[in-house]
Amino acid sequence: MDHLFFEKIYAHPSLNKEDYKELIASHTKIEFSKNELILNEGKISNSYYLIETGLLRSFVIDFKGNEITTAFFGPNEILIEVPSLFLRIPSKENLQALTNGTAWKIEFSDFQKLFSSIAGFTEWGRTWMSNQLFISKQRAVNMLTQSATERYLDLIKDQPEIIKQVPLKYIASYLGVTDTSLSRIRKEISINP
């Protein structure tokens, strides 16, 4: 088990080696397969995952029955359905593997024990949640203020592995455009890099 992996994800100056040992011991390694659903809409999430390898996405089904990708997750990121896990409500999202991969799973009950017993972990959690709120707000603002081309270029810059490995239909729905529009954007970019 790679301690550096956990120290990178759970990076916080208040955490010490003993804290990391306790955190690591609370996680279980799992493998997931391409297209596997890790969480289904309507189910309550009872765990979250630290992604070691592989790519995943979250998606919802819109009022017309279309799948809309809401986020992508890759190595060294946390795969989590926050409202379902923390509010103990049925998920509105599905979590799906886009490739084969491995992750470290922690059950909600174990998370709660650690959160209440390790002060540095509590501080890490507050910092992480604040950062996620910022990211979510920024994405919402960008959907309203940036063109689809600008959002696509940001995705290329911020998550190049998504562009290389994820089907275009998922990228298009994430960007809020049709497959045809995304093809046009990609063609324009290749002509005018």
Buried (B, 14 or more C-beta within 10 A) or exposed (E): EEEEBBBEBBEBEEBEEEBBEBBBEBBEEBEBEEEBEBBEBEEBBBBBBBBBBBBBBBBBEEEEEEBBBBBBBBBEBBBBBBBBBBEEEEBBBBBBBBBBBBBBBBBBEBBEEBBEEBEBBBBBBEEBEEEEEEEEEEBEEEEEEBEBBEBBBBBBEEBEEBBEEBEEBBBBBBBEBEEEBBEBBBEEEEEEE
